[in-house]
């Protein structure tokens, strides 16, 4: 029997050594031999203009008039946006605004309602 530690993610006993890492073949989790667990599985944290943490499904309010590219329309200050979805990228909020349609917003121009 091997003297390798069990996987901290799925508790598998079939771990093996690969250089300076331990690897679990069942869930593909890798961690350092010295016991420091890598934080690679953590999701990024998105914050609004006031520093509040945003989550999927939140309702936010626009804090600045936002021009819509390619249109003469504007998203006005105080517009409530319900049921946001957080995504990776420069514009990290996917949403649907009443009267305008689907849009991408930057989290720095909204506040949590």
Secondary structure in CASP SS format (residue, H / E / C, confidence):
PFRMAT SS
TARGET T0000
AUTHOR 0000-0000-0000
METHOD secondary structure of the structure
MODEL  1
X C 1.00
X C 1.00
X C 1.00
X C 1.00
X C 1.00
X C 1.00
X C 1.00
X C 1.00
X C 1.00
X C 1.00
X C 1.00
X C 1.00
X C 1.00
X C 1.00
X E 1.00
X E 1.00
X E 1.00
X E 1.00
X C 1.00
X C 1.00
X E 1.00
X E 1.00
X E 1.00
X E 1.00
X C 1.00
X C 1.00
X C 1.00
X C 1.00
X C 1.00
X E 1.00
X E 1.00
X E 1.00
X C 1.00
X C 1.00
X C 1.00
X C 1.00
X C 1.00
X C 1.00
X C 1.00
X C 1.00
X C 1.00
X C 1.00
X C 1.00
X C 1.00
X C 1.00
X E 1.00
X E 1.00
X C 1.00
X C 1.00
X C 1.00
X C 1.00
X C 1.00
X E 1.00
X E 1.00
X C 1.00
X C 1.00
X C 1.00
X C 1.00
X C 1.00
X E 1.00
X E 1.00
X E 1.00
X C 1.00
X C 1.00
X C 1.00
X E 1.00
X E 1.00
X C 1.00
X C 1.00
X C 1.00
X C 1.00
X C 1.00
X C 1.00
X E 1.00
X E 1.00
X C 1.00
X C 1.00
X C 1.00
X C 1.00
X E 1.00
X E 1.00
X C 1.00
X C 1.00
X C 1.00
X E 1.00
X E 1.00
X C 1.00
X C 1.00
X C 1.00
X C 1.00
X C 1.00
X C 1.00
X E 1.00
X E 1.00
X E 1.00
X E 1.00
X E 1.00
X C 1.00
X C 1.00
X C 1.00
X E 1.00
X E 1.00
X E 1.00
X E 1.00
X E 1.00
X C 1.00
X H 1.00
X H 1.00
X H 1.00
X E 1.00
X E 1.00
X E 1.00
X C 1.00
END
